[in-house]
Amino acid sequence: MISEKLLRMKEVTQLLNVTPQTLRHWSKEGFLTAIRGKGGHRRFKRSEVLCLMRLDPFSEAENRCLLYCRVSTSIQRADLQRQCERLEQFAGANGYTVEGIYKDIASGMNFKRKGLLDLLHYCQKNPVKAVLK
């Protein structure tokens, strides 16, 4: 049987950047499971804390990002292509791995854009480091 590493409250508060009171509240509400020792001190499973941080231990070093490009009219289609190329260059120069490119030809006042909605849907299901626009 492999024993999982347990973290002390101080370590978890530093990892999650929260106060000890917030951590106690999360534990009480069942948001994060606490294991109590003989002295009543709380310990937390490392895997559960990493899951809460939405970090996979095997892909921590990856810097995945999404690109979003938009122009207002179909006349600006060439501008859309240049915008995508510049974003790809920026992502490569800053060490990002481009996970996907989403494009729209639509007004900035309209939020019913297929590319934007697809990007938001992807972000809900998959953690990414950044969205570059």
N, C-alpha and C positions, 0 to 999 in steps of 0.2 A: 504494500500500500504506500502510495506516494503522499507525503504530508505537504499540504499547501502552506506557503509562507503567509504569516499573519502580520499585519501592520498595526503599529500603535496609532493612537489618535493624532498625535503631533505629526507623524509622517503623512497620514491621510489628509489632514488639514492643509499641509504644505502642497501636496500633489493636486488637490482639488481647489486650492485657493479659497477656502471657506473658513469661517470661525469655528472653534470647538462647539459653541452653542448650536450652530447650524447642523453640525455633524450629529450632535445628540438628538436634535429634533428629527433629522432624517432617520436615525436609528429607531426612535420611538414610533414614527409613522410607518416604518417598514420599508422605506425607500432604499435603505442600505442595511444589510443584516450585520448585527454586531454579535460577536462571541464574547461572553463574559468569563473572565478568569475567576479564580478563588477569591481574589481581593476585590472583585467587582469592576476591574478595569476592562474597558472595551477594546477588542481587537477586531480588525476587519480583514477579510480575505483579499489578497492582492489581486486575484483575477476579477473579483467583483468590482474593485475600485477601478481597474483598467477598463472594464466593461462600461462603467459609469462615465469614464473619461472618453469613451468611444475610441479607444486605442487598441488595436490588435497588436500583441507583443511581437509578432513576426513582421509587421509592416510599419513599425514606428518611424523608421527612417524615410519612408516614402513621402514625397511632397506632391500629392496628386491635386490637380486643379481642373477647373472647367473654364472654358472661354465663352463669353457672350458678346456677340456682335450685332449691332442694329443700325439701320439707316431708315429714314422716313419715307422715301419714295423709290420706285423701281428705277428711276433715272440715276440714282446713286449706287447702283449695283457694283460698279467698279470700286467705289469707295468702301463698300462692304468687304470686298475681297482684300483690299489693302489693309483694312482694319484687322481682319483675321490674321493676315501675315505678320503684322506688327505685334499683335498679342502673342502669337506663337514664338516670335523671336524673343520677346520680353520674358516669356515663361521659360524658354530654354536657357537664357542668360542668367536667370535667377534660380536655376536648379529645380524647376517644377516639371512634373511629368503631366502632360496634357491628357486628361481622361476623356474629354469630349468637347466638341465645338457646337454651340447653338447659335443660330442666325435668325434674324427677323427683318422683314421689310415692312415696317408698320410705324404708326405715329407713336411718339413718346407719351402721349396722353391716354392711350388705350392700353389697358393692362391685360386684354384678352389676346395676348400674343402667344402663338403656339410654341415658339422657341423658348420663351421665358417660362411658360408653364411646364414644359418638358424639363427644363433645367431645375426648377424648383422641385418637381416630382423626383428627379434623380437625387437631389440633395437630401430629400426626406428618407430615402432608402439606403444611400451610401455616403459614408463620411468622406469629405474632401477637405483639403487644407485651405483652398481659396477659390473664389470665383473672380476671374479677371474680366474687366469690361473696358 
